[in-house]
Amino acid sequence: MHFAPLNTWLNFNNNDFALITGPCGAESFEQLEQTIIALKQQNIHYALFRAGVWKPRTRPNSFEGKGEEALKWLLDLKLKYSIKTTVEVANAEHVELALKYKVDALWIGARTTVNPFSVQEIANSLIGRKIPVLIKNPVHADLQLWIGAIERIYAIGNNKIAAIHRGFHSYGNSKYRNKPLWQIPIELKTLFPSLPIINDPSHICGKRELIIDVAQKALNICMDGLMIESHVNPKKALSDAEQQLSAESLSCLLSDLVSRKNKSENIFVNDKLTQLRKIIDEIDDELINILKQRIAVVEEIGEYKKENNISVFQLERWQSILNTRSQWAKKMGVSQQHVEKIFQLLHQESIRLQNEVMSKASKQ
């Protein structure tokens, strides 16, 4: 699949990346207008003004948006201030209403991406229409669902698509509302190099004070844009008040961000990177050779266990490995968490290889 470059259908407005901003929800005409005015006063240039018109809430009796009434507000403000707008759609009816009120781009939310029936309904309603579509990752960490939603929109002949990385729900304690799991959007970009990816630090963080760090990390890996929620008075927002920024706070955040480039035009910088990468290549070659030796020993252990009727998994040994390798890492100044993840993968492979040895024995 080949996707249209983001800057061919979205104006960066002199920014190094595409900025999408606006409130979580369209609460009133005055709230939207005052937000636009506040952004203008702070000289914030943005590609799209976002506002939730239909809000998929977890529980009833929460603010669920103003629907068609809010679309009328957005159209009036679009004409008055010469801005471009984007709203979330979850079904064909939403699409028709959004197009009726001349919305410039649509986005498919995380709760909709998980449902192929809903995504296909939206795709069918967009046949023959070239409006850009932004597709948020599904709520849970399922890359195939994300890819499937992108493919459904692409299949109707629309290549004006961008993915939005808004993080993934997970159980347990986390400082994030939705864990970023950076490896997933990186894998998506690896599979589809021409696909623009926009980061949504507001929904990842859930708290405004965390947004700067996540936004910078997104730019560090050369994501194409940011979707950051802003509100004229965040504390009085009817939804997601803790993650929205005032125009002044957003201006400060943007001034602190550092944009990154894929490549440097400085020949000396490129030469130095080439040298360092050569060293990495040599180290990786050594690592693979050591890994080959480790695999040979693991297989030998499997044979020995088979001959002596010993189980593959040994809890005490595994606990000892985790503990000692973690302590070795600490002494060497290496991240213990990183080392533990590596040895968990090595242990999984050891179990698999030893099971293969056992299976061969039983077949014979």
N, C-alpha and C positions, 0 to 999 in steps of 0.2 A: 504494500500500500504506500502511496505517495501523498502526503498531505501538503496543502498550500501553506507556504511560510506565513508565520503569524503577522509579520509586518505588511503583508499584502492585503490583509483584510481587517487589520486592527491598527489604528494610529497610535504609536507610542508617545506622541506629543512631547518630543524632545527628551524623553526618558531613555535610559539604557535598557529598560525592560517595560513590559506592558503592565500598567497598574489598573486594577479594577477596584473600585471602592464605593461605599454607600452603606446605608443601614441594613441591619439584619432583616428588619421588616418595615414595610411602608405603613406607617401608623396614621398619618394625616397629610394633607397637602402642605400644611404649614411646616411640619417636621421635615418633609422632603426638601422643600424650598430652602428652609433655614440651613439644612445640611449642605446643600449645593452652594449657597452664599458663603457659608463658613469655609468650605473648601476653596472657593474662589479667592476669598480674602487672604488665605494662607498661600496663594499662588501654587496650589497643587494641581498638576496636570494629570489627567487620567483618561484612559481609553474608553472605559465603560462605567456608567453609574449603575450600581447594583441595588436592588431592593426586593425583598421577599414579598410577593403578592399573595401566594398561597403557602402557608406554613405547615409542613407535616409535623405535627406535635406528637410526642410520645403518649401523652394523656389528654383526655378531653378537658374543656374549660380553660385551656391555655389560649394565648393569642394565636389565632390561626390565619391571620391576614385579612385584608379587605377585598380581595378578589378583583372583580372587574372595576369597581370604583377606584381602586388604587392604580389600575392601568390607565384610567382617564387622567389621573393626576400626573402620572409619568409622561404621558403624551403632551399635556399642556406645558410641563416643565422642559421637556425635550425641545419643543418649539421655541419656548421663551429664552432658554439659555444655550441653545445649540449644543446639546450634549447627546451622547449615545447611551442607550439603556439596555439592561439585561435583566431577565427575571427567570426564576425556576419554573419549569413545567413538569407535570407528572402524568399527563394524559393528553389525548387528542383535543379535548375541549379546551384545555389550557393553551395549547398551541394555537388554535383558531382565534381565541381571544387576544393572545399576545400579538399575533400578526395583524389583527384588526386594529390594534392601537399602536402599530408601527414600532414595536420593540425591535432593537437592532441585533440582538443575539439572545439565544436561549441557553439555559443550563439545565442539565439533568442532575438531580440531587442524589446523594449517596443512598437514600432509602429507595429510590426508584431504580438505580443502576442494578440493584440486586435482583430485580424482577424482569426477566427477558420478555415476558408478555407486555409489560408496560413500556419497555424500551422499544419493542417492535411496533406497538401502537403509535408511539411518538414518531418513529421512523416513517411509518406508512402515511401519517398525516403531513409529513414534510416532503413527500415525493414531488419533484418539480419545483421545489422552493430552495433557494440557495442561501438561506439564512445561516450564519455560523452557529455551531452547537458546541458548548463546553460540557464535558462529561466528567462528573466527580467520581472518584473511586468508590466502590461499594463500602458499606459500613464495616464489613469484616474483611480481613486480609485475603481476598480471593482475586488474584491477578487475572484469571481466566474470565471471570464475570466482567471485570473492567474492560478487557480486550473485546469480549463479546458485544458489549454495549457500543464500543467504538466501531466495531465491524458492521453492526446493524445500521448505524447512521451512514457510514462510508458506502455501504452496499446500495443505497438509494441514489448514489451519484454526487454526494456532498463530501468534498474534501476539505472544507473549511471547518476543521475540527481541532479542538484543543482538549487535553486531559487536565483535570484539576485534582491535585494531590491535597486532600483535606484530612489525612490521617485515618487511623483504623481503630475501631472500638476494641477494647480488650478488658478482661476481668482482672481484678487485683488493683493494688495501689499504683498510681503513676502521677507524676506532676503534670502530665498532659491530659487534656480532655479526650483526645484521640492520639494514640501513639503514631509518630511520623513514619516509622519503619522505612527508612530511606532506601533500603535495598529494593523495595517493590517498584517505586517510580523509576529507579535506576535501571531495573530489569526491563521495564516497559520501554524506556528510551533506547535500550540496547536492541530490543526486538524491532522497534519502529523509530529509527533515527530521525526521520523528518517530522515526527509528531510533536507539536509544541506542548510543553507541560507547564502549567501555572500552579504555583503553590498557594494554599489557603492557610496561612499561619493562624488566623483567627479561630478556625474550627479545630485545628490541631491543639492549640494552647488552651483555649477556654478562659484564659486570664490575660488581660492586656499587658501585664508586666513581662510575660514570657515571649511576646510576639517578636521583638527585635532579634532575639537569638535564633529563632526558627527561620525568620525571613532571611537573615544573613546566611544561614546554612543553605537555604534554597538557592541563593545567588552564588554561593561558593561552588555549587555543582552545576551552575549555568542553567538553572530553570529560566523559562522565557518570560515569566511574569509573576505578579503577586495579586491575590484577591484579599484585601484587608477591609474589614467592616469599620465604618465610621458613622458617627451619629452626632447631631447637634448638641445633645445632652445625654451621654451614654448612661449615666446613673438612673435616668428616668425611662430608659428603653423598655418596651413591653416584652422583649425577648432577648436573651443572650446579652444582658447588660454588662456582664463582667468582661466580655471579650471585645467590646466595641471601643473605638478610640474617638476622641474629639478631633476636630480638624487640626487644632494646634498640636496635639500629641502626635498625630499622623505626620505632620510636617517635620517635627523633631526626629521621628523615627526614620523618615525617608532621608533626611540630611545625614544621619549616622550610618546609613547602609553603604556598603562598598560593592560596586558592580564588578564582576569578574569576566574575563574574556577566555574563549576557548584556546586561543593561541596568542603568543606575543610576537610583535613585529621586530623585537630586538634580537639580532642574530646571536649575541653573546648569551642572552637568557636561554635561547633555544639550544645552544651548544651545551650549556651547563646541564639543562634538563636531560639532554641526550646522554651525557656522561653518567648522571645519577641513575637514569633508567637502565643503562647497561649494567650498572652494579646490581640493581634490583633483579635483572634477568639472571645474572650469575648466581645470586643468592637463591632465587627460586629454583634454578637448576639443581643446586645442592639440596634444597629442601625435598625436591621430588626424588632424588637419589636416596636420601635418608628415609623418605616415606616408603620407597620400594623395599629397603632393608627391613623396615618395621613390619611391612605386610608379610614378608617371608617368615619372620619370627612368629607373627600372629598365626599364620597357617601351620607352622610347626607345633605351636601350642595346641591348636585345634586337633591335630593328629594325635598328640600325646593324651589330650583329654578323652578323645574317642577310644583309644586303646585301653585307657584306665577307667572308662565309664564315669567321667567327671562332667558335671554340667557346664554349659557354655558360659552362663552368667555367674559371676562370683561377686557378691555384694561387697564383702570386706575388701577385696582387691580393688574394686571400682572406687570405693570410698577413699582408699589409700591413695589411688592415682589422683583423684580430684584434690585431695588435701595437699599432697606433696608438690604437685605441679603448680598449684596456686601459690604455695610458699616459695617455690623456686622463682616464680614470676615476680613476686614481691621483692625478693632479694635483688633481682636484676633490674628493677624499676620498670617492669613491663605490666601493662594492665592485667590484673587478675581476672577480671570479667572476660576479657578477650581470650586469654589462655584457656579458661574454663570452657568457653564455647568451642574452641578448637579441639580440645580433648573430648568433649561430648561427641563431636562429629567423628573423631578417630575411634572412640569407643563403639559408636553405632556401626561403623564399618568393620571393626574387629568382631563384633557379634555376628554381623552378616556373613563374614568370611568363615568364621568357625562353624556357623550353622550349615554353610555349604559343605564343609568337610564332613559334618555329621550326616548330611543328607546323602552324600556319595556313599558313605558307609552303609546306610540302610538300604540303598538301591542295590548295592552289590550283594 
